[in-house]
Amino acid sequence: MAKKILKIIGIIAAVAAVVAGIYFAVKKIKEKKAAEANDEENYVSCSCCEAQ
């Protein structure tokens, strides 16, 4: 009986770890894409640098 309970707890912990890993991966990808979008929006050309 104890082995069965430990096995179920282990499975739940493994599933939770996978879900957490996916969550953090998606979060990191979204942050990276948001940072790239902000770089493009905040870009200001400088005519003094382009004249050279």
C-alpha positions as CSV (number, residue, x, y, z in Angstrom):
1,M,0.0,0.0,0.0
2,A,2.8,2.5,0.9
3,K,4.6,1.7,-2.4
4,K,1.5,2.5,-4.4
5,I,1.0,5.8,-2.6
6,L,4.7,6.7,-3.1
7,K,4.4,5.8,-6.8
8,I,1.3,8.0,-7.2
9,I,3.1,10.9,-5.5
10,G,6.1,10.4,-7.7
11,I,4.0,10.5,-10.8
12,I,2.3,13.7,-9.7
13,A,5.6,15.3,-8.9
14,A,7.0,14.4,-12.3
15,V,3.9,15.8,-14.1
16,A,4.2,19.0,-12.0
17,A,7.9,19.3,-12.9
18,V,7.1,19.0,-16.6
19,V,4.3,21.6,-16.4
20,A,6.6,24.0,-14.5
21,G,9.3,23.5,-17.1
22,I,6.9,24.2,-20.0
23,Y,5.6,27.3,-18.1
24,F,9.0,28.8,-17.6
25,A,10.1,28.1,-21.1
26,V,7.0,29.8,-22.6
27,K,7.5,32.7,-20.2
28,K,11.1,33.1,-21.2
29,I,10.3,33.0,-24.9
30,K,7.5,35.6,-24.5
31,E,9.8,37.9,-22.6
32,K,12.5,37.6,-25.3
33,K,9.9,38.4,-28.1
34,A,8.6,41.4,-26.1
35,A,12.2,42.7,-25.7
36,E,12.8,42.4,-29.4
37,A,9.5,44.2,-30.2
38,N,10.4,47.0,-27.8
39,D,13.9,47.4,-29.4
40,E,12.2,48.0,-32.8
41,E,9.6,50.5,-31.4
42,N,12.2,52.5,-29.5
43,Y,14.7,52.8,-32.4
44,V,15.5,56.4,-33.3
45,S,17.6,57.1,-36.3
46,C,20.4,59.6,-35.9
47,S,21.0,61.7,-39.0
48,C,24.4,62.8,-37.7
49,C,25.6,59.2,-37.7
50,E,24.1,58.4,-41.1
51,A,25.8,61.4,-42.8
52,Q,29.3,59.8,-42.4
